[in-house]
Amino acid sequence: MRAFTRWMSALPYTDPTTYRQASLLQAMLFGVTILSFLGSFITLLAPVPQMVAWIVIGIIWTSVLIEAAGIALVRRGRFDLALAFGCIGLLLVTGALLLTTGVRSSSALLFAFALPIVLAGLMGSRRLVIVTVASLAVLLSQ
């Protein structure tokens, strides 16, 4: 466990603020990756056709790969790109969950869309905020 903690804290950032943001982003990406992968199998229990469930699992696994790419980018010192990958991955996971139930029957899930917007707003650039909000608008208009 100590080796994992040491590996997690060895980030290539010299600015203390960026280092803290990168360590928070890395921990969040790890958590989302693990929870998305393990939670993807719950989709098989949803009251949807089996083919739709497997499509949603594929989307969630794609977002797991996107989140893993974000982790690799944080480790390589590309914080802005890793943050963009994290926001896109979160939008994919939440959009896939919304796909199974629809907007009307999962109103509580709409609060989960706030996380990518908050991440982009607090840690990212103005362009990332605009792209995140525009992607969210496209997802919710379906």
Secondary structure, 3 states (H helix, E strand, C coil): CHHHHHHHHCCCCCCHHHHHHHHHHHHHHHHHHHHHHHHHHHHHHCCCCHHHHHHHHHHHHHHHHHHHHHHHHHHCCCHHHHHHHHHHHHHHHHHHHHHHHCCCCCHHHHHHHHHHHHHHHHHCCHHHHHHHHHHHHHHHCC
